[in-house]
Amino acid sequence: MQPLSAEQREKAFGSSKKAEIVERQRLPVRYHVEDFYVEDRPRRFLEAFAAILKHTNYRVALDHYIRISAKCARCSVACQVYEATGDARDVPCYRSELLLSVYRRHFTVSGVLRGRLLGDPGLTDEKVQEMAASFFDCTACRRCHFECPLGVDHALITHLGRYILSEIGIAPRALVVSTREQLIGKSGNTSGIPVPALLDSLEFLSESMQEERGIEIPFPIDQEGAEYLFLPAVSDFMMEADTLMGNAAVFRATGDSWTIGTGYYDGINYGLFYSDHVLEHVLRKIHDEAERLKIKKIVIGECGHASRTAKYFYPAFCGGRSALPVLNIMEYTHQAWKEGRLKLKPNAIEETVTYHDPCNIARPGWIVQQPRELLKAFCGNFVEMTPNGRNNICCGGGSGTVSIDEIRPYRTTVGGRAKAEQILATGAKYCVAPCANCKKQLRELMEDNHIDCQIVGLHDLLYKAIIFD
Amino acid sequence: MEFWIQFGRGPLFAVAFSLMVLGVARILVLTIVGIVEAYRRSWDRIVNWKEVRRQTVHWLVPVGRLWRSRPVYSTLSLLFHVGLLLVPLFAGAHVLLWRRSVGFAWKAIPQSPTDVLTIITLVAGAGLLLGRVGSAAARSISRPQEYFWPLLLLVPFATGFACSHATLSPRTYQSLMLLHVYAADLILALIPFTKIAHCVLTPLSQIVTAVAWKFPPGAGDRVAATLGYADCPSWIPKARLAKSGHVVAPTVAKTATERVEVKLAKQEVTAQEVTAQ
C-alpha cells in the first residue's frame, strides 16, 4: 500500500474541533466529547478500572496477557489502520500495551513494588489522553486476534479501555447522545424515530411493494405470539427501504409469523462500542419486548454489531442457555431457501456483485457461507474480494466510529483505505454489505475516493429475485 | 572453577529447577482458577469449544500460518522455538547428566542432529533479533527485555556448542562451561516470572479470551454502584456530574474549565429529573 501523501495526512488527522474546547476538556481527540469533570482524571480512571476489574471477567485476560505478550509485532500485518498510517502507535500491540502497562503498574504486586522502588508516578493525564485518542482509532475488528501467535485479543482490550474511559466521562458524543435517546428518551431508539413515523413509513413501503410486485406484503405490527421478533438497525426504517422490503418479502414468501414490536424496534446497541453497562440495558429492552409479545425467536436485521450483541451477549444478560434463540436475517433467509420454502430466480442480477463481510458476524465464523450461497443462487456474476470471509478487512468504520461524523475524513482516508482498494480491484457494480454501519461507511468511502460502486444490502438485491407462489 | 561448575550443575540447578516448576505450577493454577471463576460468574456458559480447540492447536503447531504473513520472520521463529525445546531436553550430555543424578532418563538425540539444531537455533535467534531491530513496528513495542531475552537464551546454546566441539584449553573450556551452566540456571529460574511463561500458558490463551468475553449479568450496575453512581449511570452525565462528590465548587472560577464545571454543578440535575424529561 502506498504511504499517505502529506495532503491526505493533513485531511485525515485534521480536526474541526475548536481549540478552546480541546483546552477546556484537556482532551486532544478528533471526536466530540460532552463536558465532564476534568480534574483528577488519572485517579478516577484507576478507580473506574478497579471497580470494573472487581465485577467483571476482564482480570483473567489481563493477567494472562501481561504474562504471555511477547511483542512480536505480527499483529501489525493484520491491521488496516497501521497499514495505512505506518505509525508505530497504530500497531495493535502498542495500543494494547497502553492499558496493559497501567494494569501492570497499578494492579499487580510486582508493578506496584517496582513503581514504589523506582519512583514511577504511575498513570498520568497525558496517558489518559493518549488512550482516549488511541482506542477510538481502532475499529475493534478483531482481525489481529487471528494473527497473534499467543492469542492476545487486542479488541477485547480496546473494548475494556473504552468502557473505563466512558466511566470517567470520555466517550464520543455521537454514541452517548444516541444511547441516551434509546435508554431514557421519548422515542426509545437511537435514531429518535417515533412510533407514528415508523408506522407511516412501513405502510408506505407496503404500498410500494403492492404496486411493484402486485401482491400484498405486510409488515405485521405487535402480533402477540408470533414466531419471530424482527429487530433491524432502526436507521433502516428511514434509510434502507430496499433492505426492509427485501426482509418483509422473504417473510411473506416463507409464510412464517413475524412481527415488529412498537414497544421496542431498535437492534442497535452501541454498548458494544463503549460500555458494558449500556450493552446490558439495551439488551434488556429487547428482552422486555420479546416477553411482552410472547415471541419465540429473535431475528436481527442486516446489521453486524446488532447481530453480534444479540447472538453473543443476549444469553449473557438474559437467561443463559435458556435465552431465546437469536438469528440474523440472512441466516433465516438462507435456511428457508435451503428448505425450499423460498424460491429465487437465477441470474436475476446480471451485473458484477461482490460481498463485504461485516467483521462482527464473519469473524467468529458465524455468517460467512450463507450470504454467498444466496448471492450465487441469484447473481450471474459474483466475484470475491481478497482476503474475504473470516479474514476479511474491516470497512474502516467498525466499532461505532462510523457514527462519529466529525472523523469522516479519517475513516475514508485511513480506516477504509484498504477496503477501498479491495473493492476497486473487484470492479464490481454492486458491493453487498449486509450491515448498517458498513453500508454508511462504504458509501462515504466510495464517495470520497470517487469509486463507482453501489453499496447495497443483501435483501435489496434478493427482493428482485424472489419468486412468489 | 570446577567446584563452581559442579555447584551450578548440582544444588543451584536443583534450586533453579524447583523454582521453575513451582512458579510454573503457580501461574498455571492461577490462570485455571481465573478461568473457572470467570466461567462460573457468567450466566452465558455457551463456549464454542470447537473453535477454541481449533485455534489452540493451530497456534501450537503453526506450520500452516507461516506463509500468510511475514514468512521469513515466522519461519525463523518456528525454527528457533523447535531448537529451544529440543536441544536442552535431548542433548546427549544433558540426558547423561540427568540419568546420573536421578537414575532414569530418556533417549538422547545423536550428536550431529543436535549440532544442526543448535546452529539453526543460533542463526534463527540472531535473525529474530535482527528482524526486531529492523522492523519499525516491532521496535516501537519492544521493551528492553525483548532484546535481553533472546541474547540470554542464546548464551547456553553458543557456549554448549563451543564446549562440545572446539579443542579448547582447559581454562577456556571451564569458563565457557561455567557460563553455560549459570546462564541456563538463570533462564530456568526466570521462566515463570517473565514473558517466557508463554511456553506453558499459550495453550490456555484461547479459552481465557473466550471467558473474558462472557460479561457477568448486572456487572455494569455494580460498577456504577461501586463508583458511587448507583442511580445515575453514564448515559446521564449531567446528573452524574452534579451528584459527583468529586466536584468541589471553587469560590471564584478562574479558568474556563472551572467555569464550566461550576455551571454544570449548579444545575443539579438528578437522574429522576432527566428521566422525567
Contacts between the chains, C-beta under 8 A, distances in Angstrom:
chain1	res1	chain2	res2	distance
A	20	B	256	6.8
A	23	B	256	7.3
A	23	B	257	7.9
A	24	B	256	5.1
A	24	B	257	5.1
A	24	B	260	6.2
A	25	B	257	7.9
A	26	B	257	7.5
A	34	B	237	5.5
A	35	B	260	5.5
A	35	B	264	6.4
A	36	B	237	5.8
A	36	B	241	6.3
A	37	B	241	5.8
A	37	B	244	6.2
A	37	B	246	5.7
A	37	B	247	6.3
A	37	B	261	6.4
A	38	B	257	5.6
A	38	B	261	7.3
A	39	B	246	7.2
A	39	B	261	7.8
A	40	B	246	6.5
A	44	B	246	6.9
A	47	B	227	6.4
A	48	B	223	7.5
A	48	B	227	6.2
A	51	B	223	4.7
A	51	B	226	4.0
A	51	B	227	5.2
A	52	B	219	7.9
A	52	B	223	5.3
A	54	B	222	7.9
A	54	B	223	7.8
A	54	B	226	6.5
A	55	B	216	6.9
A	55	B	219	4.4
A	55	B	222	4.4
A	55	B	223	5.2
A	55	B	226	7.0
A	56	B	215	6.4
A	56	B	216	6.2
A	56	B	219	4.8
A	56	B	223	7.5
A	57	B	38	3.8
A	57	B	41	6.3
A	57	B	42	6.4
A	57	B	211	6.0
A	57	B	212	5.3
A	57	B	214	5.9
A	57	B	215	7.0
A	57	B	216	6.3
A	58	B	212	5.9
A	59	B	34	6.9
A	60	B	31	7.1
A	60	B	34	3.5
A	60	B	35	6.1
A	60	B	37	7.2
A	60	B	38	5.0
A	60	B	208	5.8
A	60	B	211	6.6
A	60	B	212	6.0
A	61	B	208	5.5
A	61	B	209	6.2
A	61	B	211	8.0
A	61	B	212	3.6
A	63	B	30	7.2
A	63	B	31	7.2
A	63	B	34	6.4
A	64	B	31	5.9
A	64	B	34	7.6
A	64	B	201	6.5
A	64	B	204	7.0
A	64	B	205	6.7
A	64	B	208	4.6
A	67	B	27	6.4
A	67	B	195	7.2
A	67	B	197	4.8
A	67	B	198	7.3
A	67	B	201	5.8
A	68	B	195	6.6
A	68	B	197	6.4
A	68	B	198	4.0
A	68	B	201	5.0
A	68	B	202	6.4
A	68	B	205	6.7
A	69	B	195	6.6
A	70	B	146	7.9
A	70	B	195	5.3
A	70	B	198	5.9
A	71	B	138	7.3
A	71	B	141	4.7
A	71	B	142	5.7
A	71	B	143	7.0
A	71	B	146	5.3
A	71	B	195	7.8
A	72	B	77	7.2
A	72	B	138	7.1
A	73	B	132	7.7
A	73	B	135	6.1
A	73	B	137	4.4
A	73	B	138	3.7
A	73	B	140	8.0
A	73	B	141	6.0
A	74	B	69	6.9
A	74	B	70	6.3
A	74	B	73	7.6
A	74	B	74	7.5
A	76	B	135	8.0
A	76	B	137	3.9
A	76	B	138	7.8
A	77	B	69	4.1
A	77	B	70	5.9
A	78	B	69	7.1
A	82	B	137	7.0
A	86	B	136	7.7
A	88	B	136	5.9
A	88	B	137	6.2
A	88	B	139	7.4
A	88	B	140	3.1
A	88	B	141	7.6
A	89	B	140	7.4
A	91	B	137	4.8
A	91	B	140	6.0
A	91	B	141	5.8
A	93	B	141	4.8
A	94	B	140	5.7
A	94	B	141	4.9
A	97	B	141	6.3
A	145	B	209	7.6
A	147	B	69	6.5
A	149	B	59	5.4
A	149	B	62	6.3
A	149	B	65	7.9
A	149	B	77	7.8
A	149	B	202	7.8
A	150	B	59	7.6
A	150	B	198	5.6
A	150	B	202	5.8
A	150	B	205	5.9
A	151	B	55	7.0
A	151	B	56	7.7
A	151	B	59	6.4
A	151	B	202	6.8
A	151	B	205	2.7
A	151	B	206	5.2
A	151	B	208	7.5
A	151	B	209	6.1
A	152	B	205	7.2
A	152	B	209	7.9
A	153	B	209	4.5
A	153	B	212	7.5
A	153	B	213	7.9
A	156	B	209	6.5
A	156	B	212	5.9
A	156	B	213	6.5
A	166	B	234	5.4
A	167	B	223	6.9
A	167	B	224	7.9
A	167	B	227	6.6
A	167	B	234	6.1
A	169	B	234	7.5
A	169	B	237	6.0
A	169	B	240	7.6
A	169	B	241	7.7
A	171	B	234	7.3
A	176	B	234	7.7
A	176	B	235	6.5
A	176	B	237	7.2
A	179	B	235	5.3
A	180	B	235	4.7
A	180	B	236	7.3
A	183	B	235	5.5
A	184	B	235	6.8
A	184	B	236	7.1
A	184	B	274	6.6
A	184	B	275	5.2
A	275	B	220	7.1
A	275	B	234	6.1
A	276	B	215	5.3
A	276	B	219	6.3
A	276	B	220	5.1
A	276	B	223	8.0
A	277	B	219	8.0
A	277	B	220	2.8
A	277	B	221	7.1
A	277	B	223	6.7
A	277	B	224	6.4
A	277	B	233	5.7
A	277	B	234	6.4
A	278	B	220	7.5
A	278	B	233	8.0
A	278	B	234	7.5
A	278	B	235	6.5
A	279	B	215	7.2
A	279	B	220	7.4
A	280	B	215	7.3
A	280	B	217	7.0
A	280	B	218	7.5
A	280	B	219	7.6
A	280	B	220	5.1
A	280	B	221	7.8
A	281	B	220	7.3
A	281	B	233	7.6
A	312	B	44	7.9
A	312	B	213	7.3
A	313	B	44	7.5
A	313	B	215	6.5
A	315	B	43	7.1
A	315	B	44	4.2
A	315	B	46	5.9
A	316	B	42	6.1
A	316	B	43	5.8
A	316	B	44	3.7
A	316	B	214	5.9
A	316	B	215	5.1
A	316	B	216	7.7
A	316	B	217	6.6
A	317	B	43	7.1
A	317	B	44	8.0
A	317	B	215	7.3
A	317	B	217	5.0
A	319	B	43	7.2
A	320	B	43	4.2
A	320	B	44	5.6
A	320	B	45	6.2
A	320	B	46	7.9
A	321	B	45	6.4
A	321	B	46	6.6
A	323	B	44	7.9
A	364	B	48	7.4
A	364	B	51	7.4
A	365	B	51	6.8
